[in-house]
Amino acid sequence: QVRLVESGGGLVQAGGSLRLSCAASGRTFSSYAMGWFRQAPGKEREFVAAINRSGDSSYYADSVKGRFTISRDNNKSTVYLQMNSLKPEDTAVYYCAQGMFRSTNIRSYSSWGQGTQVTVSS
Protein backbone atom coordinates (compact mmCIF):
# COMPACT_ATOMS: atom_id res chain seq x y z
CA GLN A 1 0.00 0.00 0.00
CA VAL A 2 1.32 3.41 -0.98
CA ARG A 3 1.83 6.00 1.71
CA LEU A 4 2.68 9.64 1.04
CA VAL A 5 3.51 11.92 3.97
CA GLU A 6 3.95 15.65 3.47
CA SER A 7 5.86 17.92 5.83
CA GLY A 8 7.35 21.39 5.91
CA GLY A 9 4.26 23.54 5.89
CA GLY A 10 3.76 26.45 8.24
CA LEU A 11 3.21 30.17 8.63
CA VAL A 12 5.47 32.54 6.71
CA GLN A 13 5.41 36.22 5.81
CA ALA A 14 4.92 37.35 2.25
CA GLY A 15 8.20 37.21 0.38
CA GLY A 16 9.46 34.33 2.49
CA SER A 17 10.29 30.75 1.60
CA LEU A 18 9.26 27.25 2.60
CA ARG A 19 10.37 23.82 1.48
CA LEU A 20 7.81 21.07 1.43
CA SER A 21 8.79 17.41 1.49
CA CYS A 22 6.79 14.32 0.63
CA ALA A 23 8.14 10.96 1.72
CA ALA A 24 6.79 7.93 -0.13
CA SER A 25 6.69 4.29 0.84
CA GLY A 26 5.00 1.15 -0.35
CA ARG A 27 6.19 0.83 -3.94
CA THR A 28 9.15 1.65 -6.16
CA PHE A 29 9.34 5.43 -5.99
CA SER A 30 11.35 5.87 -9.18
CA SER A 31 8.64 4.11 -11.22
CA TYR A 32 6.17 6.94 -10.72
CA ALA A 33 5.76 10.58 -11.57
CA MET A 34 5.02 12.96 -8.72
CA GLY A 35 2.93 16.07 -8.47
CA TRP A 36 2.04 18.83 -6.04
CA PHE A 37 -1.45 20.26 -5.84
CA ARG A 38 -3.04 22.79 -3.50
CA GLN A 39 -6.48 23.61 -2.25
CA ALA A 40 -7.50 26.91 -0.73
CA PRO A 41 -10.67 27.27 1.37
CA GLY A 42 -13.75 27.26 -0.81
CA LYS A 43 -11.79 26.48 -3.95
CA GLU A 44 -11.12 23.37 -5.99
CA ARG A 45 -7.84 21.53 -5.75
CA GLU A 46 -5.45 22.87 -8.37
CA PHE A 47 -2.24 21.78 -10.01
CA VAL A 48 1.01 23.35 -8.82
CA ALA A 49 3.92 21.33 -10.22
CA ALA A 50 4.85 17.90 -11.51
CA ILE A 51 8.04 15.97 -12.17
CA ASN A 52 8.74 12.88 -14.21
CA ARG A 53 10.12 9.60 -12.91
CA SER A 54 13.78 10.39 -13.43
CA GLY A 55 13.51 13.99 -12.27
CA ASP A 56 14.83 15.58 -15.44
CA SER A 57 11.57 17.08 -16.60
CA SER A 58 9.17 19.28 -14.65
CA TYR A 59 6.15 21.45 -15.31
CA TYR A 60 4.58 24.31 -13.37
CA ALA A 61 1.35 26.20 -13.11
CA ASP A 62 1.70 29.72 -14.47
CA SER A 63 0.90 31.14 -11.04
CA VAL A 64 4.03 29.63 -9.48
CA LYS A 65 6.44 29.54 -12.41
CA GLY A 66 9.74 31.17 -11.52
CA ARG A 67 9.00 31.04 -7.78
CA PHE A 68 8.52 27.33 -7.04
CA THR A 69 10.83 24.43 -7.85
CA ILE A 70 9.93 20.75 -7.74
CA SER A 71 12.65 18.15 -7.33
CA ARG A 72 13.00 14.56 -6.26
CA ASP A 73 15.54 12.25 -4.67
CA ASN A 74 14.80 8.71 -5.79
CA ASN A 75 17.34 7.30 -3.32
CA LYS A 76 15.34 8.83 -0.49
CA SER A 77 11.91 8.24 -2.07
CA THR A 78 11.14 11.90 -1.49
CA VAL A 79 9.81 14.74 -3.62
CA TYR A 80 10.31 18.38 -2.67
CA LEU A 81 8.66 21.69 -3.43
CA GLN A 82 10.86 24.71 -2.83
CA MET A 83 8.63 27.78 -2.57
CA ASN A 84 10.20 31.23 -2.78
CA SER A 85 8.75 34.73 -2.93
CA LEU A 86 5.57 33.47 -1.32
CA LYS A 87 2.39 35.49 -1.67
CA PRO A 88 -0.78 35.51 0.43
CA GLU A 89 -2.59 33.88 -2.48
CA ASP A 90 -0.32 30.84 -2.10
CA THR A 91 -2.11 30.06 1.17
CA ALA A 92 -3.61 26.58 0.88
CA VAL A 93 -3.29 22.97 1.91
CA TYR A 94 -0.60 21.43 -0.26
CA TYR A 95 -0.86 17.80 -1.32
CA CYS A 96 1.63 15.53 -3.01
CA ALA A 97 0.40 12.88 -5.39
CA GLN A 98 1.79 9.90 -7.25
CA GLY A 99 0.88 8.75 -10.73
CA MET A 100 2.09 6.93 -13.79
CA PHE A 101 2.83 10.02 -15.84
CA ARG A 102 3.75 13.64 -15.24
CA SER A 103 0.46 15.44 -15.67
CA THR A 104 -1.44 18.56 -14.70
CA ASN A 105 -4.65 16.53 -14.52
CA ILE A 106 -5.73 15.62 -11.01
CA ARG A 107 -7.30 12.40 -12.32
CA SER A 108 -3.89 11.14 -13.48
CA TYR A 109 -2.78 10.63 -9.88
CA SER A 110 -3.85 7.54 -7.97
CA SER A 111 -2.28 8.12 -4.56
CA TRP A 112 -2.41 11.20 -2.35
CA GLY A 113 -0.92 12.43 0.87
CA GLN A 114 -2.89 13.95 3.72
CA GLY A 115 -1.73 17.50 2.98
CA THR A 116 0.24 20.16 4.79
CA GLN A 117 -0.99 23.68 5.53
CA VAL A 118 0.87 26.67 4.11
CA THR A 119 -0.20 30.09 5.33
CA VAL A 120 1.33 33.27 3.94
CA SER A 121 0.64 36.45 5.86
CA SER A 122 0.68 39.88 4.26
MDTraj code that builds the backbone (N, CA, C; nanometers):
import mdtraj as md
import numpy as np

residues = "GLN VAL ARG LEU VAL GLU SER GLY GLY GLY LEU VAL GLN ALA GLY GLY SER LEU ARG LEU SER CYS ALA ALA SER GLY ARG THR PHE SER SER TYR ALA MET GLY TRP PHE ARG GLN ALA PRO GLY LYS GLU ARG GLU PHE VAL ALA ALA ILE ASN ARG SER GLY ASP SER SER TYR TYR ALA ASP SER VAL LYS GLY ARG PHE THR ILE SER ARG ASP ASN ASN LYS SER THR VAL TYR LEU GLN MET ASN SER LEU LYS PRO GLU ASP THR ALA VAL TYR TYR CYS ALA GLN GLY MET PHE ARG SER THR ASN ILE ARG SER TYR SER SER TRP GLY GLN GLY THR GLN VAL THR VAL SER SER".split()
xyz = np.array([
    [0.0842, -0.1177, 0.0000],
    [0.0000, 0.0000, 0.0000],
    [0.0883, 0.1235, 0.0000],
    [0.0537, 0.2187, -0.0863],
    [0.1317, 0.3408, -0.0980],
    [0.0993, 0.4340, 0.0173],
    [0.2035, 0.4978, 0.0690],
    [0.1825, 0.5999, 0.1713],
    [0.2657, 0.7210, 0.1342],
    [0.2007, 0.8373, 0.1327],
    [0.2678, 0.9636, 0.1039],
    [0.2484, 1.0547, 0.2243],
    [0.3575, 1.1079, 0.2773],
    [0.3511, 1.1915, 0.3967],
    [0.4195, 1.3245, 0.3691],
    [0.3412, 1.4320, 0.3685],
    [0.3952, 1.5654, 0.3471],
    [0.4424, 1.6278, 0.4783],
    [0.5385, 1.7158, 0.4676],
    [0.5858, 1.7917, 0.5829],
    [0.6451, 1.9227, 0.5327],
    [0.6688, 2.0142, 0.6261],
    [0.7353, 2.1391, 0.5915],
    [0.6454, 2.2604, 0.5807],
    [0.5161, 2.2399, 0.5949],
    [0.4260, 2.3537, 0.5891],
    [0.4391, 2.4404, 0.7136],
    [0.3721, 2.5558, 0.7091],
    [0.3765, 2.6453, 0.8243],
    [0.3301, 2.7841, 0.7885],
    [0.3574, 2.8765, 0.8800],
    [0.3211, 3.0167, 0.8626],
    [0.4458, 3.0957, 0.8242],
    [0.4342, 3.1748, 0.7185],
    [0.5474, 3.2543, 0.6710],
    [0.4957, 3.3884, 0.6223],
    [0.5787, 3.4900, 0.6315],
    [0.5413, 3.6223, 0.5813],
    [0.5561, 3.6277, 0.4299],
    [0.4811, 3.7153, 0.3688],
    [0.4923, 3.7351, 0.2250],
    [0.6371, 3.7670, 0.1886],
    [0.6820, 3.7059, 0.0804],
    [0.8204, 3.7207, 0.0381],
    [0.9136, 3.6148, 0.0930],
    [0.8644, 3.5372, 0.1873],
    [0.9457, 3.4333, 0.2492],
    [0.9477, 3.3050, 0.1685],
    [1.0110, 3.2039, 0.2271],
    [1.0290, 3.0753, 0.1601],
    [0.9918, 2.9604, 0.2526],
    [0.9498, 2.8521, 0.1902],
    [0.9263, 2.7252, 0.2599],
    [0.9680, 2.6124, 0.1672],
    [1.0065, 2.5021, 0.2256],
    [1.0374, 2.3824, 0.1476],
    [0.9508, 2.2683, 0.1974],
    [0.8653, 2.2205, 0.1105],
    [0.7813, 2.1065, 0.1432],
    [0.8512, 1.9778, 0.1022],
    [0.8280, 1.8741, 0.1806],
    [0.8791, 1.7408, 0.1485],
    [0.7632, 1.6425, 0.1470],
    [0.7782, 1.5396, 0.0680],
    [0.6788, 1.4322, 0.0633],
    [0.7545, 1.3009, 0.0563],
    [0.7462, 1.2249, 0.1636],
    [0.8145, 1.0962, 0.1715],
    [0.7184, 0.9856, 0.1302],
    [0.7637, 0.9011, 0.0390],
    [0.6790, 0.7935, -0.0131],
    [0.7281, 0.6579, 0.0334],
    [0.6351, 0.5674, 0.0504],
    [0.6691, 0.4295, 0.0836],
    [0.5627, 0.3381, 0.0238],
    [0.5984, 0.2118, 0.0092],
    [0.4995, 0.1150, -0.0352],
    [0.5199, 0.0598, -0.1738],
    [0.5887, 0.1361, -0.2619],
    [0.6193, 0.0826, -0.3943],
    [0.7389, 0.1573, -0.4503],
    [0.7911, 0.1101, -0.5608],
    [0.9152, 0.1651, -0.6160],
    [0.8955, 0.3101, -0.6568],
    [0.9551, 0.3999, -0.5803],
    [0.9335, 0.5429, -0.5985],
    [0.9716, 0.5888, -0.7379],
    [1.0832, 0.5403, -0.7888],
    [1.1345, 0.5870, -0.9178],
    [1.0498, 0.5424, -1.0371],
    [0.9520, 0.4590, -1.0135],
    [0.8641, 0.4115, -1.1216],
    [0.7456, 0.5034, -1.1452],
    [0.7353, 0.6101, -1.0664],
    [0.6168, 0.6941, -1.0720],
    [0.6526, 0.8410, -1.0825],
    [0.5693, 0.9131, -1.1575],
    [0.5764, 1.0578, -1.1574],
    [0.5152, 1.1110, -1.0287],
    [0.5529, 1.2323, -0.9935],
    [0.5019, 1.2955, -0.8716],
    [0.4491, 1.4351, -0.9025],
    [0.3493, 1.4742, -0.8281],
    [0.2933, 1.6073, -0.8469],
    [0.2612, 1.6724, -0.7141],
    [0.2525, 1.8045, -0.7190],
    [0.2045, 1.8828, -0.6044],
    [0.0782, 1.9568, -0.6487],
    [-0.0198, 1.9528, -0.5629],
    [-0.1446, 2.0258, -0.5837],
    [-0.1733, 2.1067, -0.4582],
    [-0.2660, 2.2012, -0.4681],
    [-0.3036, 2.2790, -0.3501],
    [-0.4519, 2.3089, -0.3540],
    [-0.5064, 2.3295, -0.2360],
    [-0.6481, 2.3607, -0.2246],
    [-0.6679, 2.4685, -0.1187],
    [-0.7181, 2.5812, -0.1632],
    [-0.7501, 2.6915, -0.0731],
    [-0.8945, 2.6772, -0.0263],
    [-0.9294, 2.7377, 0.0860],
    [-1.0670, 2.7268, 0.1371],
    [-1.1688, 2.7737, 0.0343],
    [-1.2697, 2.6906, 0.0115],
    [-1.3752, 2.7263, -0.0807],
    [-1.3406, 2.7127, -0.2270],
    [-1.2218, 2.6618, -0.2554],
    [-1.1792, 2.6476, -0.3951],
    [-1.1488, 2.5020, -0.4271],
    [-1.1450, 2.4721, -0.5561],
    [-1.1118, 2.3372, -0.5992],
    [-0.9608, 2.3140, -0.5878],
    [-0.9257, 2.1888, -0.5762],
    [-0.7836, 2.1530, -0.5750],
    [-0.7238, 2.1841, -0.7117],
    [-0.6068, 2.2463, -0.7114],
    [-0.5449, 2.2872, -0.8372],
    [-0.4013, 2.2396, -0.8472],
    [-0.3603, 2.2224, -0.9708],
    [-0.2241, 2.1781, -1.0014],
    [-0.1226, 2.2859, -0.9667],
    [-0.0087, 2.2433, -0.9120],
    [0.1014, 2.3347, -0.8819],
    [0.2251, 2.2987, -0.9650],
    [0.2696, 2.1739, -0.9526],
    [0.3920, 2.1332, -1.0219],
    [0.3951, 1.9817, -1.0343],
    [0.4704, 1.9343, -1.1323],
    [0.4850, 1.7898, -1.1513],
    [0.6242, 1.7600, -1.2030],
    [0.6702, 1.6392, -1.1754],
    [0.8040, 1.5970, -1.2167],
    [0.7972, 1.4530, -1.2645],
    [0.8780, 1.4227, -1.3659],
    [0.8738, 1.2880, -1.4212],
    [0.9520, 1.1898, -1.3336],
    [0.9564, 1.0655, -1.3756],
    [1.0123, 0.9600, -1.2915],
    [1.1597, 0.9803, -1.2619],
    [1.2340, 1.0237, -1.3615],
    [1.3782, 1.0387, -1.3426],
    [1.4163, 1.1732, -1.2817],
    [1.3240, 1.2686, -1.2838],
    [1.3511, 1.3994, -1.2267],
    [1.4122, 1.4997, -1.3220],
    [1.4196, 1.4663, -1.4506],
    [1.4833, 1.5584, -1.5439],
    [1.3840, 1.6403, -1.6250],
    [1.2582, 1.6297, -1.5907],
    [1.1569, 1.7083, -1.6599],
    [1.0493, 1.7486, -1.5604],
    [1.0172, 1.8780, -1.5588],
    [0.9167, 1.9276, -1.4654],
    [0.8259, 2.0280, -1.5352],
    [0.7139, 2.0550, -1.4733],
    [0.6149, 2.1454, -1.5313],
    [0.5456, 2.2191, -1.4173],
    [0.5122, 2.3460, -1.4425],
    [0.4576, 2.4306, -1.3371],
    [0.3314, 2.5028, -1.3824],
    [0.2465, 2.5297, -1.2862],
    [0.1346, 2.6198, -1.3114],
    [0.1896, 2.7597, -1.3341],
    [0.1234, 2.8366, -1.4168],
    [0.1704, 2.9717, -1.4468],
    [0.1807, 3.0566, -1.3205],
    [0.0934, 3.0313, -1.2251],
    [0.0898, 3.1135, -1.1045],
    [0.2120, 3.0964, -1.0150],
    [0.2867, 2.9878, -1.0339],
    [0.4032, 2.9633, -0.9480],
    [0.5332, 2.9577, -1.0265],
    [0.5242, 2.9652, -1.1571],
    [0.6444, 2.9540, -1.2409],
    [0.7444, 3.0629, -1.2049],
    [0.8689, 3.0230, -1.1879],
    [0.9741, 3.1172, -1.1523],
    [0.9905, 3.1371, -1.0027],
    [0.8926, 3.0897, -0.9242],
    [0.9000, 3.1038, -0.7777],
    [0.9125, 2.9682, -0.7079],
    [0.8502, 2.8654, -0.7641],
    [0.8519, 2.7325, -0.7036],
    [0.9402, 2.6394, -0.7866],
    [1.0028, 2.5435, -0.7182],
    [1.0833, 2.4427, -0.7854],
    [1.0522, 2.3055, -0.7280],
    [1.0161, 2.2135, -0.8156],
    [0.9925, 2.0754, -0.7743],
    [1.1176, 1.9935, -0.8033],
    [1.1497, 1.9037, -0.7134],
    [1.2648, 1.8150, -0.7329],
    [1.2358, 1.6836, -0.6618],
    [1.3182, 1.5848, -0.6907],
    [1.3000, 1.4556, -0.6259],
    [1.4346, 1.3899, -0.6015],
    [1.4373, 1.3063, -0.4995],
    [1.5545, 1.2249, -0.4668],
    [1.5054, 1.0807, -0.4636],
    [1.5315, 1.0080, -0.5709],
    [1.4799, 0.8713, -0.5788],
    [1.5470, 0.7785, -0.4779],
    [1.6670, 0.8114, -0.4353],
    [1.7343, 0.7297, -0.3323],
    [1.6658, 0.7440, -0.1968],
    [1.6037, 0.8593, -0.1755],
    [1.5344, 0.8835, -0.0491],
    [1.3831, 0.8693, -0.0622],
    [1.3353, 0.8374, -0.1824],
    [1.1910, 0.8243, -0.2065],
    [1.1160, 0.9488, -0.1605],
    [1.1693, 1.0627, -0.1966],
    [1.1136, 1.1896, -0.1492],
    [1.1055, 1.2897, -0.2642],
    [0.9962, 1.3637, -0.2675],
    [0.9808, 1.4735, -0.3617],
    [0.9708, 1.6026, -0.2806],
    [1.0237, 1.7102, -0.3377],
    [1.0307, 1.8382, -0.2674],
    [0.9595, 1.9464, -0.3488],
    [0.9165, 2.0486, -0.2782],
    [0.8664, 2.1692, -0.3426],
    [0.9277, 2.2883, -0.2705],
    [1.0241, 2.3509, -0.3365],
    [1.0858, 2.4714, -0.2831],
    [1.0012, 2.5901, -0.3254],
    [0.9529, 2.6656, -0.2292],
    [0.8633, 2.7778, -0.2569],
    [0.9296, 2.9069, -0.2115],
    [0.9587, 2.9934, -0.3065],
    [1.0205, 3.1228, -0.2776],
    [0.9252, 3.2357, -0.3137],
    [0.9557, 3.3539, -0.2638],
    [0.8747, 3.4726, -0.2927],
    [0.7255, 3.4450, -0.2720],
    [0.6953, 3.3878, -0.1589],
    [0.5572, 3.3474, -0.1321],
    [0.4650, 3.4672, -0.1222],
    [0.3419, 3.4458, -0.1665],
    [0.2387, 3.5491, -0.1666],
    [0.1194, 3.5014, -0.0843],
    [0.0409, 3.5927, -0.0335],
    [-0.0783, 3.5509, 0.0434],
    [-0.1692, 3.4568, -0.0360],
    [-0.1739, 3.4747, -0.1660],
    [-0.2588, 3.3879, -0.2484],
    [-0.2049, 3.2461, -0.2637],
    [-0.0852, 3.2212, -0.2125],
    [-0.0316, 3.0845, -0.2098],
    [-0.0837, 3.0066, -0.0891],
    [-0.1561, 3.0721, -0.0002],
    [-0.2106, 3.0061, 0.1171],
    [-0.3068, 2.8953, 0.0762],
    [-0.2800, 2.7748, 0.1244],
    [-0.3607, 2.6580, 0.0877],
    [-0.3071, 2.5361, 0.1620],
    [-0.3816, 2.4275, 0.1517],
    [-0.3294, 2.2971, 0.1914],
    [-0.2616, 2.2383, 0.0678],
    [-0.1385, 2.1978, 0.0848],
    [-0.0599, 2.1430, -0.0255],
    [-0.0538, 1.9905, -0.0148],
    [-0.0824, 1.9257, -0.1272],
    [-0.0864, 1.7799, -0.1325],
    [0.0157, 1.7285, -0.2336],
    [0.0840, 1.6218, -0.1994],
    [0.1632, 1.5530, -0.3005],
    [0.0835, 1.4343, -0.3522],
    [0.1144, 1.3942, -0.4737],
    [0.0402, 1.2876, -0.5388],
    [0.1337, 1.2067, -0.6269],
    [0.0970, 1.0832, -0.6470],
    [0.1794, 0.9904, -0.7248],
    [0.0983, 0.9335, -0.8392],
    [0.1588, 0.9298, -0.9579],
    [0.0881, 0.8754, -1.0731],
    [0.1829, 0.8152, -1.1737],
    [0.1264, 0.7602, -1.2791],
    [0.2094, 0.6930, -1.3790],
    [0.2838, 0.7914, -1.4676],
    [0.2233, 0.9072, -1.4918],
    [0.2832, 1.0020, -1.5842],
    [0.2789, 1.1426, -1.5257],
    [0.3763, 1.2240, -1.5628],
    [0.3745, 1.3641, -1.5241],
    [0.2559, 1.4300, -1.5921],
    [0.1707, 1.4909, -1.5126],
    [0.0458, 1.5444, -1.5670],
    [-0.0038, 1.6595, -1.4812],
    [-0.0785, 1.7494, -1.5450],
    [-0.1443, 1.8561, -1.4704],
    [-0.2847, 1.8143, -1.4272],
    [-0.3287, 1.6992, -1.4768],
    [-0.4650, 1.6527, -1.4520],
    [-0.4737, 1.5775, -1.3199],
    [-0.5592, 1.6232, -1.2325],
    [-0.5730, 1.5617, -1.1010],
    [-0.6113, 1.4148, -1.1117],
    [-0.6832, 1.3777, -1.2170],
    [-0.7300, 1.2399, -1.2322],
    [-0.6177, 1.1447, -1.2727],
    [-0.5028, 1.1987, -1.3089],
    [-0.3889, 1.1141, -1.3483],
    [-0.3147, 1.0577, -1.2280],
    [-0.3492, 1.1030, -1.1094],
    [-0.2775, 1.0628, -0.9877],
    [-0.3650, 0.9694, -0.9035],
    [-0.3081, 0.8574, -0.8653],
    [-0.3848, 0.7538, -0.7970],
    [-0.3643, 0.7519, -0.6459],
    [-0.2571, 0.8138, -0.5994],
    [-0.2285, 0.8119, -0.4557],
    [-0.2014, 0.9540, -0.4080],
    [-0.2493, 0.9845, -0.2880],
    [-0.2414, 1.1204, -0.2347],
    [-0.1970, 1.1180, -0.0897],
    [-0.1251, 1.2233, -0.0528],
    [-0.0922, 1.2430, 0.0873],
    [-0.2057, 1.3115, 0.1607],
    [-0.1834, 1.3366, 0.2886],
    [-0.2887, 1.3948, 0.3724],
    [-0.2877, 1.5478, 0.3672],
    [-0.1817, 1.6050, 0.3126],
    [-0.1733, 1.7495, 0.2977],
    [-0.0996, 1.8179, 0.4110],
    [-0.0430, 1.9337, 0.3797],
    [0.0236, 2.0162, 0.4791],
    [-0.0171, 2.1615, 0.4551],
    [-0.0471, 2.2315, 0.5623],
    [-0.0991, 2.3678, 0.5528],
    [0.0143, 2.4680, 0.5320],
    [-0.0028, 2.5547, 0.4337],
    [0.0872, 2.6671, 0.4106],
    [0.0051, 2.7943, 0.4237],
    [0.0489, 2.8817, 0.5122],
    [-0.0201, 3.0091, 0.5332],
    [0.0793, 3.1220, 0.5142],
    [0.0464, 3.2131, 0.4240],
    [0.1334, 3.3265, 0.3943],
    [0.0629, 3.4532, 0.4400],
    [0.1243, 3.5230, 0.5337],
    [0.0639, 3.6453, 0.5861],
    [0.1163, 3.7668, 0.5108],
    [0.0302, 3.8666, 0.5015],
    [0.0685, 3.9880, 0.4263],
    [0.1338, 4.0910, 0.5159],
])
top = md.Topology()
chain = top.add_chain()
for i, resn in enumerate(residues, 1):
    res = top.add_residue(resn, chain, resSeq=i)
    for name in ("N", "CA", "C"):
        top.add_atom(name, md.element.get_by_symbol(name[0]), res)
traj = md.Trajectory(xyz[None], top)
